[in-house]
């Protein structure tokens, strides 16, 4: 079973606020991704990239539990 990004983040000192600032996203959008909520692929990728930069970890989108939201280009995951 996949873990949420929040579960993974709890093993680090990285904060939701720091991720939001690095990703240039609202804290609420970051929290949705962290908890596995519905998110666009683009938003989820920005959050993962920011988390990886801040933590030094290499988490991939496929590694975490997240619900997809259909986007205009048809992506889902």
N, C-alpha and C positions, 0 to 999 in steps of 0.2 A: 504494500500500500504506500502510495506517495505521501510525503509530508508536505505541509504548507510551507511557504517561505517564512512565515512567522515562527514555525517550529525551528527551522534552520537558523533564523536570525537570532533566536534566543540563546544560541551557543556563542554569540559574538557580542561586542559592545556597540554594534551599529544600531542607530535609532531610526525610527520611521521618519522623523523630521530630517535627519541627515540624508536619507535616501530621497525624500521629496525634493530637497534643495538640489542635490546632485542631478536628479532626473528632470528637474524643472517641472514638477507636477504638483498638484494639490495633495496635501497629506491624506485626504479622504480617498483619492484614487490609489495611492500607494497602499493604504490599509486594506482596500478591497483586494488588491493583488496578494498582499501578505496572507490574508485569511482564506484565499482560494475562491473568492467571489467572482462574479461575472465581470469580465474585463475584455477590452479589445486586445488583439495580439500586439499591436504597437505599444500600448501602455504597459502591458506585461513585460515586453522586451526592454523597455526603458527602465523599468523598476529593477529587473534582473541585472542589467548592465551596471546601474548605479550601485546596487548591493555588492556585486562582484568587485567593483573598483574600490569600494570602501572597506570591504572585509578581506580582500585578497583571496577569496574563495572563487571557485569556478562552477557556479550553479548554472544549469541550463534550463530553458523553459520546460523541456520534457521531463526534468527531474522533480518538478513540483506539482502539487495538486492545485488546479485552477480550472474554473469553468469558463468556457469560451463564449464570446458574444459575436454573432455574425457581423462581419464588416462589409463595407461596400465592395471590396475585392474578392469576397467569398472565402477568406481564410477562416479556418477554425482549427482548434487543437484540443 
